[in-house]
């Protein structure tokens, strides 16, 4: 009498369920509006403090330099953020598929225009991520009246240039304010109203 056992067959249904769970978990991590570091620095990078409204700030002497972000923009031009040193830079990470990004877009359009018209020493730069085509991103900008340039980063590779433990943009949307020396002065991982956006920019603009 043979005691050999029939080979075990893997359940394709179970594998599919596991794959779906992993994919869903990754999507949630990507679009979450809270940082993976819980607002506390880990590893390299300077110390920072997260306020009650979810905005993290770093003192002038403890800021981390932002990495070079360069490449093609949504409108087909080229941009290098290191060329913007000497000005306060507002970096907004967004995607046309992201509901919170759509919610905050009117505030960014309004504040960027008003500060530019007032001759303030600030520039806005978007980083468009996870959009499969520039057409979707361009339609988003047209719909909400976004006139400043956005780097086109469909694979999210530009965001990987930020060092871990710094005020990095590890959620979508994220907004960073860089001081005139190109260092990260403030960050939030949540959509912003007009007043909240100004509250991040104004203190950095006022620095001497």
C-alpha positions in Angstrom: 0.0 0.0 0.0 1.5 3.3 -1.0 1.7 6.0 1.6 2.8 8.7 -0.8 1.0 12.0 -0.5 -0.5 13.9 -3.3 1.3 17.2 -4.0 -0.4 20.1 -2.3 -2.0 22.6 -4.6 -1.7 26.3 -3.8 -4.9 28.2 -3.7 -5.0 30.7 -6.4 -7.8 32.5 -4.6 -5.7 32.9 -1.5 -2.8 34.2 -3.5 -5.0 36.7 -5.2 -6.5 37.8 -1.9 -3.0 38.3 -0.4 -1.8 40.3 -3.5 -4.9 42.5 -3.3 -4.2 43.2 0.4 -0.6 44.1 -0.2 -1.6 46.4 -3.1 -4.2 48.1 -1.0 -1.9 48.6 1.9 0.7 50.2 -0.4 -1.9 52.5 -1.9 -3.1 53.6 1.6 0.4 54.3 2.7 1.0 56.4 -0.4 -2.0 58.6 0.0 -2.1 58.9 3.8 -2.1 62.4 5.2 0.0 61.4 8.2 3.7 60.9 8.1 5.4 57.6 8.7 7.7 59.1 11.2 4.9 60.3 13.6 6.3 63.8 13.6 9.6 62.8 15.3 13.0 62.8 13.6 14.7 59.5 13.1 18.1 58.8 11.6 19.7 61.7 9.8 18.3 65.2 9.6 17.7 68.1 12.0 15.3 68.3 14.9 11.8 69.7 14.3 8.6 70.3 16.1 5.1 69.4 15.0 2.4 71.9 16.0 -1.2 71.3 16.9 -2.3 72.0 13.3 0.0 69.3 11.9 2.7 71.7 10.6 6.2 70.7 11.5 8.9 73.4 11.7 12.6 73.4 12.1 14.7 76.2 13.7 17.1 78.1 11.4 20.2 76.4 12.8 18.7 72.9 12.6 17.3 72.6 9.1 18.2 70.0 6.5 19.0 71.1 3.0 16.5 70.0 0.4 17.7 67.8 -2.3 18.0 68.9 -5.9 14.7 68.4 -7.7 15.0 68.7 -11.4 13.5 67.4 -14.6 10.7 68.0 -17.1 7.6 69.9 -16.1 4.0 69.2 -16.8 4.0 71.8 -19.6 7.1 70.3 -21.2 9.7 72.7 -19.9 12.6 72.0 -17.6 13.1 73.1 -14.0 15.9 72.8 -11.3 14.9 73.8 -7.8 18.5 74.5 -6.8 18.4 77.5 -9.2 15.8 79.1 -6.9 18.1 79.6 -3.9 17.8 83.2 -2.7 14.0 82.9 -2.7 11.5 81.2 -0.4 10.2 78.2 -2.2 6.8 76.5 -1.6 6.9 72.9 -2.8 3.5 71.2 -3.1 3.3 67.4 -3.9 0.0 66.5 -5.6 -1.8 64.2 -8.0 -4.8 64.8 -10.2 -6.3 61.6 -8.8 -6.1 62.8 -5.2 -9.3 64.3 -3.6 -7.4 66.2 -0.9 -5.2 67.7 -3.6 -8.3 69.0 -5.4 -9.6 70.4 -2.2 -6.5 72.5 -1.5 -5.8 73.5 -5.1 -7.9 76.7 -5.1 -6.0 77.9 -2.0 -2.7 77.4 -3.7 -3.8 79.1 -6.9 -5.1 82.1 -5.0 -2.1 82.5 -2.6 0.5 82.0 -5.2 -1.1 84.7 -7.5 -1.5 87.2 -4.7 2.1 86.8 -3.4 3.5 87.1 -7.0 1.4 90.1 -7.8 2.5 91.7 -4.5 6.2 91.2 -5.5 6.9 88.9 -2.6 10.2 87.0 -2.5 8.6 83.6 -2.9 8.1 81.1 -5.7 5.7 78.1 -5.9 6.7 74.7 -7.4 4.5 71.6 -7.7 5.6 68.0 -7.9 3.0 66.0 -9.8 3.2 62.3 -8.8 1.5 59.0 -9.8 -0.3 60.6 -12.8 -0.1 58.2 -15.8 -0.2 61.1 -18.4 0.7 64.7 -18.5 -2.7 65.4 -19.9 -4.4 64.5 -16.6 -2.0 66.8 -14.7 -2.4 69.6 -17.2 -6.2 69.4 -17.0 -6.0 69.6 -13.2 -3.8 72.8 -13.5 -6.2 74.4 -16.0 -9.3 73.5 -13.9 -7.9 75.1 -10.7 -6.0 78.0 -12.3 -2.5 76.7 -11.2 -0.1 78.9 -13.1 3.2 77.9 -11.4 5.3 75.0 -12.8 5.1 71.4 -11.6 7.7 68.8 -12.1 6.3 65.7 -13.7 7.3 62.7 -11.5 5.0 59.8 -12.4 7.1 57.2 -10.5 7.7 59.3 -7.4 11.4 59.1 -7.8 12.1 62.7 -7.0 10.6 62.2 -3.5 13.1 59.4 -2.8 15.8 62.0 -2.9 14.8 63.4 0.5 16.8 61.9 3.4 15.0 59.8 5.9 14.4 61.5 9.2 14.2 64.9 7.6 11.0 66.9 7.0 10.4 64.8 3.9 7.2 64.7 1.8 6.1 61.2 2.7 2.4 61.6 1.9 0.2 63.0 -0.8 -0.6 65.9 -0.6 2.5 67.3 1.2 3.7 70.9 1.3 7.2 72.1 2.2 8.5 75.6 2.6 12.2 76.1 1.9 14.1 79.1 3.2 16.3 81.3 1.1 19.2 78.9 1.5 17.3 76.0 0.2 16.7 74.3 3.6 13.4 72.8 4.7 11.8 75.2 7.2 8.3 73.8 7.4 6.2 70.8 6.3 2.7 69.5 6.5 1.2 66.2 5.3 -2.3 67.4 5.1 -4.4 69.6 2.7 -4.2 73.3 3.4 -6.6 76.1 3.5 -5.6 79.6 2.4 -5.0 80.8 5.9 -3.0 77.6 6.8 -0.8 78.0 3.7 -0.1 81.6 4.6 0.8 80.7 8.1 3.5 78.4 6.8 4.9 80.9 4.4 4.8 84.2 6.3 7.3 83.3 9.1 9.9 82.1 6.6 9.4 85.2 4.4 9.9 87.4 7.5 13.4 85.9 8.2 16.4 88.0 7.7 
